[in-house]
Amino acid sequence: MILKKEHIKKLKEIYGEDSKKVIKAVKYADKKHKGIKRDDGTPYILHPLRVAGLVEKYKVSKNASMLFMASVLHDTIEDTYTSYRELCDLFGEETASIVMELSTAKFAPLWIGKGGKAEYLSKKMENMTNYALLIKLCDRLDNVSTLHGCTEKKIKKTIDDTYIILDHLKKVRGFTASQQRVVDEIERKLKEYKIEG
């Protein structure tokens, strides 16, 4: 189990009466991602937990518990056997809707064009709600922050895709203050990588 006593205590302090739902979301995501590893070899559940931590860091909101749950659950529909209805029943329609908005459609590979997934994500992200875009940007920040242990090819693709996505978003939509802080941090992280070719 990913949650230790000190984690539960901290979540109770932060989320108060909503902490039961938040803890339930973490346990649910942990169960759904059980046995799955990231490209760097770490347990997958650490990624959505880091994304939730980043959202918590960059966005102060009266909907903080819902944002945390959507962040920690953000890959469940896309990557596990989880349905939108299941998330609605367990965590509410607002949380489930954001997770759905963040999910790549199962049929997307059939119509992703020459631009590949970066182009698909760019178009998808330009129309996201502000909450979903914040989570997706934090997801991208975590992706570019945890490339150690990945192949050179994976690192280069992640960096190239990130530049494509950010360039597109800057042209087509404005960012909230929270989103802009995340974008600034992504760009700072990208400068740390020296990739040739």
C-alpha positions as CSV (number, residue, x, y, z in Angstrom):
1,M,0.0,0.0,0.0
2,I,1.4,3.4,-1.1
3,L,-0.2,5.3,1.8
4,K,1.6,5.2,5.1
5,K,0.3,6.6,8.4
6,E,2.2,9.9,8.0
7,H,0.7,10.3,4.5
8,I,-2.9,9.8,5.8
9,K,-2.3,12.2,8.7
10,K,-1.0,14.9,6.2
11,L,-4.0,14.3,3.9
12,K,-6.4,14.6,6.9
13,E,-4.7,17.9,7.9
14,I,-4.9,19.4,4.4
15,Y,-8.3,18.2,3.3
16,G,-10.3,17.9,6.6
17,E,-13.8,16.5,6.1
18,D,-12.9,15.7,2.4
19,S,-9.9,13.6,3.4
20,K,-11.9,10.3,3.3
21,K,-12.7,10.9,-0.4
22,V,-9.1,11.9,-1.1
23,I,-7.6,8.9,0.7
24,K,-10.1,6.6,-1.1
25,A,-9.0,8.1,-4.5
26,V,-5.3,7.5,-3.7
27,K,-6.1,3.8,-2.7
28,Y,-8.2,3.3,-5.8
29,A,-5.5,4.7,-8.1
30,D,-2.9,2.6,-6.3
31,K,-5.0,-0.5,-6.9
32,K,-5.7,0.3,-10.5
33,H,-2.0,1.0,-11.4
34,K,-0.7,-2.0,-9.3
35,G,2.2,-3.8,-11.0
36,I,2.5,-1.1,-13.7
37,K,5.9,0.6,-14.2
38,R,6.9,3.9,-15.8
39,D,9.5,4.0,-18.5
40,D,12.1,4.8,-15.9
41,G,11.3,1.6,-14.0
42,T,9.5,3.2,-11.0
43,P,6.0,2.2,-9.9
44,Y,3.4,4.0,-12.0
45,I,1.4,5.2,-9.0
46,L,4.2,7.6,-8.0
47,H,3.5,9.6,-11.2
48,P,-0.2,10.6,-10.5
49,L,0.8,11.3,-6.8
50,R,3.5,13.7,-8.0
51,V,1.0,15.3,-10.4
52,A,-1.4,15.8,-7.6
53,G,1.4,17.3,-5.5
54,L,2.2,19.7,-8.3
55,V,-1.4,20.8,-8.7
56,E,-1.5,21.3,-4.9
57,K,1.7,23.4,-5.1
58,Y,0.6,25.6,-8.0
59,K,-3.1,26.1,-7.4
60,V,-4.9,27.3,-4.3
61,S,-8.6,26.5,-4.8
62,K,-11.8,26.0,-2.9
63,N,-12.1,22.9,-5.0
64,A,-8.7,21.5,-3.8
65,S,-9.9,18.1,-2.9
66,M,-11.7,17.6,-6.2
67,L,-8.5,18.7,-8.0
68,F,-6.4,16.4,-6.0
69,M,-8.7,13.4,-6.8
70,A,-8.8,14.2,-10.5
71,S,-5.0,14.5,-10.5
72,V,-4.4,11.2,-8.8
73,L,-7.0,9.5,-11.0
74,H,-6.0,11.2,-14.2
75,D,-4.7,8.1,-16.0
76,T,-7.2,5.5,-14.7
77,I,-9.6,5.7,-17.6
78,E,-6.9,5.9,-20.2
79,D,-4.5,3.3,-18.9
80,T,-6.6,0.8,-16.7
81,Y,-9.9,-0.9,-16.8
82,T,-11.8,2.0,-15.4
83,S,-15.0,3.5,-16.7
84,Y,-16.3,7.0,-16.5
85,R,-19.5,5.7,-14.8
86,E,-17.4,3.9,-12.1
87,L,-15.5,7.2,-11.3
88,C,-18.8,9.1,-11.2
89,D,-20.2,6.6,-8.7
90,L,-17.1,6.6,-6.5
91,F,-15.8,10.2,-6.7
92,G,-18.6,12.4,-8.2
93,E,-19.4,13.6,-11.7
94,E,-17.1,16.7,-11.5
95,T,-14.0,14.6,-10.7
96,A,-14.9,12.0,-13.3
97,S,-15.6,14.6,-16.0
98,I,-12.1,16.1,-15.5
99,V,-10.5,12.6,-15.7
100,M,-12.4,11.9,-18.9
101,E,-11.3,15.2,-20.3
102,L,-7.7,14.3,-19.6
103,S,-8.0,10.8,-21.2
104,T,-6.7,10.0,-24.7
105,A,-9.6,8.4,-26.6
106,K,-9.0,4.6,-27.1
107,F,-9.6,5.1,-30.8
108,A,-7.2,8.1,-31.1
109,P,-4.3,6.1,-32.7
110,L,-6.6,5.5,-35.6
111,W,-6.8,9.2,-36.5
112,I,-3.6,10.8,-35.1
113,G,-2.1,12.4,-38.2
114,K,1.5,13.0,-39.2
115,G,2.1,15.3,-36.2
116,G,1.6,12.2,-34.0
117,K,0.5,12.3,-30.3
118,A,2.1,15.8,-29.8
119,E,-0.2,17.3,-32.4
120,Y,-3.2,15.4,-31.0
121,L,-2.5,16.6,-27.4
122,S,-1.9,20.2,-28.6
123,K,-5.4,20.3,-30.2
124,K,-7.0,18.5,-27.2
125,M,-5.3,20.8,-24.6
126,E,-6.4,24.0,-26.4
127,N,-10.0,23.2,-25.6
128,M,-9.6,21.9,-22.1
129,T,-11.3,23.5,-19.1
130,N,-8.9,25.5,-16.9
131,Y,-8.8,22.8,-14.2
132,A,-8.1,20.0,-16.8
133,L,-5.4,22.1,-18.5
134,L,-3.7,22.8,-15.1
135,I,-3.6,19.1,-14.4
136,K,-2.3,18.3,-17.9
137,L,0.4,20.9,-17.6
138,C,1.4,19.4,-14.2
139,D,1.4,16.0,-15.9
140,R,3.8,17.3,-18.6
141,L,6.0,18.9,-15.9
142,D,6.3,15.6,-14.1
143,N,7.0,13.9,-17.4
144,V,9.9,16.2,-18.2
145,S,11.2,16.1,-14.6
146,T,11.5,12.3,-14.4
147,L,13.3,11.4,-17.6
148,H,16.4,10.0,-15.8
149,G,16.6,6.3,-16.5
150,C,14.8,6.6,-19.8
151,T,16.4,6.0,-23.2
152,E,17.9,8.9,-25.2
153,K,15.1,8.3,-27.8
154,K,12.4,8.6,-25.1
155,I,14.0,11.7,-23.6
156,K,14.3,13.4,-27.0
157,K,10.7,12.5,-28.0
158,T,9.3,13.8,-24.7
159,I,11.2,17.1,-25.0
160,D,10.3,17.6,-28.7
161,D,6.6,16.8,-28.0
162,T,6.6,19.3,-25.1
163,Y,8.0,22.1,-27.2
164,I,5.3,21.4,-29.9
165,I,2.5,21.4,-27.3
166,L,3.7,24.6,-25.5
167,D,4.3,26.5,-28.8
168,H,0.8,25.6,-30.0
169,L,-0.9,26.5,-26.7
170,K,0.9,29.9,-26.5
171,K,-0.6,30.7,-30.0
172,V,-4.2,29.7,-29.3
173,R,-5.1,30.4,-25.7
174,G,-4.1,32.4,-22.7
175,F,-3.0,30.9,-19.4
176,T,-4.3,31.5,-15.9
177,A,-1.6,32.7,-13.4
178,S,-1.4,29.1,-12.0
179,Q,-1.0,27.6,-15.5
180,Q,1.6,30.2,-16.4
181,R,3.7,29.3,-13.4
182,V,3.6,25.6,-14.4
183,V,4.5,26.5,-18.0
184,D,7.5,28.6,-16.8
185,E,8.7,25.6,-14.7
186,I,8.3,23.2,-17.7
187,E,10.4,25.6,-19.8
188,R,13.0,25.9,-17.1
189,K,13.2,22.1,-16.9
190,L,13.5,21.7,-20.7
191,K,16.6,24.0,-20.7
192,E,18.4,21.5,-18.4
193,Y,18.5,18.9,-21.2
194,K,21.1,18.9,-23.9
195,I,19.9,16.6,-26.6
196,E,21.7,16.5,-29.9
197,G,20.0,15.9,-33.3
